[in-house]
Every structure is written in structure tokens, then in C-alpha cells.
């Protein structure tokens, strides 16, 4: 089987790589993530001008007609540069939900995503829910011609920057029932939406969001009422695939930086890369990286398979990349010694990124159990 990228995908990678090399160096990441508001709207606009938002979206709605592999290319380059702008939340998650919505929703929202006009955030996690998407205390009850939303969402990545929220809520059944989950579009400016914003350890921003009697029109319901869990799993598996590529990009930077450092740092009069124990360690890092790159490609290729195959691929990728990210990050820090812990060096920042990605949409332990349950 030919796993090589198309000419268009190669051109896309080169375009993103060149733009980030020129405009998104490590110092820019540090300054960008520590200023208020913590991201760059001008860079976001340039991403749109480069066609990055449009790349995976349908041509019928202003996209370029790409797919998961185009997203993978973009996200891997973003991982190399520690990009904090909410591309995955808006394009992969927002575009994923709305691409499966009604024709009216597609026509209204997908062109806005493609042009960078809107920024979205996915409010799905709850304090008690762990990684169970169906464990919901947030409720949406019918009222008049719409719904009234009440509840709390935790760690909404990109929440401070978003103008539109995609929210999961229970419309029927018990707190953990699979049946009864629904998905809604919510304007963040709506009366009753209260946010508390904060920085995350990897330089992003997140929000704790409370919904107090928020009116949501029926037109903002995405998909069928009470039957949104499978939709959530489809979109989050696609997000897992995208973030797998992002993790691979971060791993590559850590691997290259560590190998290069081992050639120049001397101990006992020789470069530390001459020591066999460290050579073995870096070979193990390389093997973990290569396995992760392979499984990231695999999960992106399997997003169109049956639900069971898709879920197994997503969980397998989470397990491999979670373990590899920790191994590569820990060893990069250790081989760099005390420098690896400093804020000035990029190594610790990439390790923080990999640590955050490990917990997003379920950690290693959760996905081992999920994979086993799928048979």
C-alpha cells in the first residue's frame, strides 16, 4: 500500500512549515501565550488566508474538499511550533459537528469556519464525568419553542477565545445513560452564560462555564435529540486523530533537540552522545516516535471505517501516543539535565504539551479499557 502524501498535501505541509518557521518561533510562542488574551487574532486571520481552516471542509460550503489527512498535515506542523490558536476546537470539532448537522447549519456555519470568522469551543467535560461523555448533569429542557440549558462545564479549551460554544446536555434519561444526550450550539454572549478563564500548563487558555437558564432555540440542536452520543464519539475520535498528529510533531522536535544536544554537551572530555547508555536511550526515543507517527497515520486513515474499527483505532492511538509522549518527554528532560527544567529552553514546554494531550479525550488507562471492551 502506498502511504505517500499527495502533491497537494506536500504543498500544504511546506506552506504551513514555512509560515510557522517565519512567524511562529519559540520566542513568539512564549510571548503570545503569556499576553492577554493569550493568542494572536492576526495569526488566526493568516491561517484562514492560507486556507488552513478551509482545507478539510467540503467545497460545497467554502472548503477545499480535503479530509483527515489534510488536517493531520496541519496539526503535525502545529505540534512542531506549539501553536496555541484553537484550530482543532474550531475546524476539527466545530466543523466535525456542523458537517453532520442540518443543511441550514452547514450553510450558515461551515463558510464562517472556513474563513476564520468564527471561533468555537467544545464544552463537554464535567467535574464528575471523568472521560465518560454520557455522564452529564447539564440539562436542556424543552421550553416554548426551544430549550433551557442549565449546568456546568469544566476545562473548556479555547473557551476564552470562542464566540460560539458546542455544548452537550442531557435531554432525557438518567445521568449516565447512553440514550438522552443532545448537542447544542450556544452563543457565548447569551444571557446566563458565565465563564471563568485561566491558563493551562501548556500555554493554552481554558474556561469553567456555567449555564443558568440559557435559552437555546430548537434550530441550534445539532443532530437528533436524545441521540447525540454516537455523534460526539465520531467527532471526538476525529479530534483524537488530529491531536495524535500534533503530538507526533512535538515528539519530533524533542527527539531532534536531544540528539543534537548530545553531540555538543561534553562530559569527561567527550560528547555525552558517545556514551552507550545514552545512545540506547535515544534509540528507544526514536522507536517510540516512529511507532507514534505510524499509528497517527493509521487512525486518520480509519476514521471512515465502521464505528468499532474507528473507535479501536482511536483508542490504540491514544495508548501508544500517551505512553510514547511520556517516555520521549521524560528522557529529553533527563538527557538535557538541569537545563531541561528551565523555562528558557523549549524542551519542558513540549513535554507539557504532550502531557496535556495525553489527558485530552481520555488518558492511557481509559483507552486501554475502551479498546478491550470493543472486542
N, C-alpha and C positions, 0 to 999 in steps of 0.2 A: 504493500500500500504506500502511496506517495504522501508523505506528511509535509512536503514543502509548501510554503506560503505562495499565494498568487502574486502576480506582479503588482496588483493594486494594493494588496496587504503589505508588501515590502515597501512600496512607496509611502504608504500610510505610516509605517514604523519609522522610516527615515525622516519623514516630515515632523513627526512628534518628537523624535530623538533630537533633531537639530534645534527645534524650537525650545525644548527644555534645556539643552546644553547652553543655549544662548541666554535664556531668560529665567531659568529656574535652578540656579546653582544652590549649593548647600547653604550659603550665607543668606540667599534670598528666602529659602525655606524657614530659617530661624527667625529672620526679621518679620516675614509675612505671618507666621503662626503666632508671634508674640505681640503683634499690634492689635488695635481694636479696628475692625471687627474680627481679625484673625484669618482673613482670606483676602484674595485680590479680585475684586469685580472686573478690573481691566484684563487680568489674565483669563478670567471666565469668558469674557467677551471675545478674546483672541482664540480661545478653544473653539468657540462657535464659528468664528470666521474661518478657522482651519478645517471645519467640517467634522470635528470630533464628536459633537453631540448628534449630528445627523447620521454618522457612519453606520450604526446598526439598525436604524429605523427604516420603516417602509417608505419607498419612493412615493407612494400614493399620498403620503401625509408630510412631505417635505424632507424625507430622509434620503440616504444614499443607497439604501437597499442591501446593506451588509448583513452581518449576523454576529453570532457569538465569537467567531474567530477575529473579527474586526475589533470587537470590544476587548478581547484578550490581548491583542497587539497594543492597544492604547493603554490598558491597565498595567501591563508589564513595564512599559516605559514610565508610567506614572509612579510605579513602585521604585524604580531606579532613582527617581528625583524627589521622593517623599511628598508628592503633590497632595495638598490638603483640600483643594476645591472639591465640592460634593458631586463629582461626576457619576460615581456608582449609584449614589442615592437618587439622583435626578434621572439619568439616562437609563441605567440598568434596571433599577427598581421602579421608578416612576414610569419610564417608558414601557417596562415589562407589564405593569398593571394596566396601564391605559391602552396598550396594544391589544389587550384582551378584553377591553371594555366595549361599550356600545359604539355604534358608528358616530353618534353625536360627540361622545367623549374623545374618540380618536381624532375626529376632525377639529375639535377645539384645542386639544392639549398637545398632541404629538408635534404639530408645527411649532408650537411655543417651546417645546423641549429642544427641537432641532436647532432653533435659532438662539438658544440660551436665554430666552425671555423669562422663563420661569425657573425657580429653584425649588426642589422638593426634598422632603424628608419622610422617612418611613417610621411611624410611631406604632410599634408592635409589642415591644418588651414591657413587662410589668414587674414590679418589685418581687412579687411572689411566684412569678411564672417560670423562673429558670429559663430553659430553652424550649418550653412547650408552647407553641403558637396558639393552641386552643385554650390555655389556662388564662382566662380573661375575666376580670372583674369590671372592666369598662363595658358599659351597656349602651345600646342605641334602641330606644323605644319609640314606636310609632306615635306620632302626634300630628293631628291635622293631615296635611298633605306631605309630611316629611318625617324626620326622626329627631329625637332629642338625645344628645350624647352626654354621658357622664362617666367620669373615671380618671385614671392617672396612668401616664406612660413614662417609662424610665429610659435613660441613655438613648435619646433620640439623636443619632449622629447627624450633624448638619442642621439640626433644629434652629440654631440662632440665625442661620442664613436663609432659611426657607421662607417662601411666601405661601406655599401650599403643603399641607400635610396629608399623607395617606395613612389612615387610622384603621386598625382592626378593633372590632367591638362585638360583644355578644348580643344577638337579636333573638335568640331562643335557646332553650336547653339549660343544663347545669354548667357550673364554672369551667369544667374541664371536658365537656362533651365535644366530640369532633363536629357534630352537627350543631348549627346555630351560630357559626362565625360569619360575620359580614365585613366588607371592606368599603371604606368611605373616603371621598375627597373632602378635605376640610380647609377652608380659608383660614390661615393663621390669625388673621385680623378679626375673625368672628368674635362676637360678644361671648364671654365666658371661657375663652382660651387664655390660660395663664401659664407663662413659661419662666423657668429659672435656668439660666445659661451658665456654662462653665467649660473650661478647657479640659481636654483629655491628655493622658500621658504622652501620646504620640503626636501632639501638636494640632489635633483637630479641635472642634468645638461640638458640644452636645447640649441637650436640654432635658430637664424634667418638665413634663407638660401635664397640666390638669385641665380637664374639660368639665365645666359647670353649666349644665343646662344649655348646651350649644345646639342651636337649630341647624339641621343639615337637610337640604332638600332631597327628595327622592332621586332626582337626576344625578346626584353625587354618589349614589350607590354604584360600586364597581362590581360587575358580575351579578350572579343570582343571590338574593337574600338567603341567609342561613346556610349557604353552601360555599363559603369563601375559603375554607381551609386548604383545599386542593389548589386553588388559585395562589394562595400565599406560599405554598410549598413549591409550586412551579417557579414563581418569581424569586424566592429566596435561594433556590438551587442555582438559578442563573446568576444571582449575586455571589454565591459561593464560588462559582466558576470564575467570575470576574476577579474576585479578591484573591483567588488562588494564583492568577497571573500576576497580580500586584505583589504578592508575597515572593514569587519567583524573581521578580525584578529586584526586590530588596535583598534577597539572598545572594544574587549575583554580585551586587555591589560589595556586600560583606566579604564574600569569598575572594574577590579580586583585591580588595583593600588588604586583607590579611596576608595573602600570598606576597603581595608587593612589599608589605611591611617586613615580612620575614626575610626578605632579601637585603634589606638595608639596616635593620636593627642588629647590632653586634653584641655578643656575649662571649667572654673568654677569647676575644680577639677574632671571632668568626661570626658570620651572619647566623642568626638563630634558625634560619631555614635549612642549614646544614645538619641540624640535629634530627636523627632518625625519628624520635618520638613525635616531634612536631610535624615532620613530613607525613607520618602516618595519620596524624590528626587532620591535616589539611586534605589528604586524600579522602578521608571519611566525610569531610565537609563537601568536597566536590561530588562524591557519590550521592549524598543527600540532596544536593542541588539538582543533579541530573535526574534523579528519580522524581523530584518535585516538578521539574519542568515537563517531564513526560506525563505525569498524572494531571497536570493542569491542562495540557493539550487534550488528554483523554476526556476529562469531564466536560470541556467545552464542545467536543465532538458528539458527546452523548446527550446533550440537552434536548435533542429532538426524538430520543428513543421513548420506549414505554415508561410509565411512571415509576415502576420498580427499578428498571435499569438506570433511569436518571437519578433516582434517589440513592442507589447504591454507588454510582459514580461520584456523586456529590459528597457522600459520607466518606468514601475511600480517599478522596482528595483532601478533605478536612483532616483526616487522621494522619496521612503522610505529611502534609504540609505543616500541620501543627507540630508534629514531632521534629521534622527537619528544621523548621524555623527556630525552635528552641535550641537544638543542637548546634546549628550554624551560628546563631547569635551568641550563645554562651562561649563557644570556642573562639569566636572572633574577639570578644571582650577579653578572654583569658590570654590569648596569644599577644594581644596588644598590651597586656599588663595594666598598670595603673592608668595609662593613657586611655584605655578602652572605657573607663568610667567617667571620663571628663565630658563636660558639656560642649567643649570646643571641637571635639572630634566627632565625626559623623557616625561612628560605629554604634555608640549607645542609642542614638536616635533611630537607626534602622532596627535595632533589637527591640526597641519599644514598639515600633510599627508592627513587627512580626508578632509580638506578644498580644497586641490589641486584635490583630487579625485572627489569632488562634481562638479567641473567645467569641468572635462575631458569628452569629447564627449557629452557635453550638461549639463546644470545645471537643478535644480528642475523645474524652471518656463518653460524652453524649453520642458522638457519631459512631464510635465503636459499637455501642448498644443499638443504635439505629440500623447500622449495617447488618448486625446479627439478626435483628428482628425481621429483616426483609427476606431472609431465607436464601 
